[in-house]
């Protein structure tokens, strides 16, 4: 084999190996659970933020994992709802929010988000710097999505921890092609507490002896008996 032929063969082999290495890097850089539709959502979210002078959000694998597990749950149960364990499953946050939706396409759902004040607030919140977006297609072809937003603890604009959650569902109108949007008011810590207190009043018990709400109620009851 001539020297020139040997050099050409070595360069060809190097090119193949470089292509394999590049493929591995691209695959490894995509968080598990993040589909092409997830990145379509991300592109639309960041386009909206940039149009309002806000920095783009960075996709984080830990948030994608939380979002993906919840999206699978919603699709499997055909139920649009918020993740009640969001604040415990997401780590290192000073503020966290969630948008969930279902509809025929990424565009339909994202347009519905942007046309809803509460969803729009999550997308355009200047405090958020990170997001996890995960999608699942069910057996009927409907697209389910969860968008989990985070402002990490280490950012310089620390504030009181807050949670915002909003829900959107898009579905075809009856005998029409245009999508219909239904928006549920965002959940808050106060409404969540009120819901738990209502549940306790109905059942007569909380979630166990270690439940802080149960402890607080027991304390109030004891003090009322002592001062009554």
Secondary structure by P-SEA (a helix, b strand, c coil): ccaaaaaaaaaaaaaaaaaaaaaaaaaaaccccccaaaaaaaaaaaaaaaaacbbbbbbbaaaaaaaaaaaaaaaaacccccccccccccccccccbbbbbccccaaaaaaaaaacaaaaaaaaccccccbbbbbbbccccbbbbbbbbbbcccccccccbbbbbbbbbbbbcccccbbbbbbcccccaaaaaaaaaaaaaaaccccccccaaaaaaaaaaaaaaaac
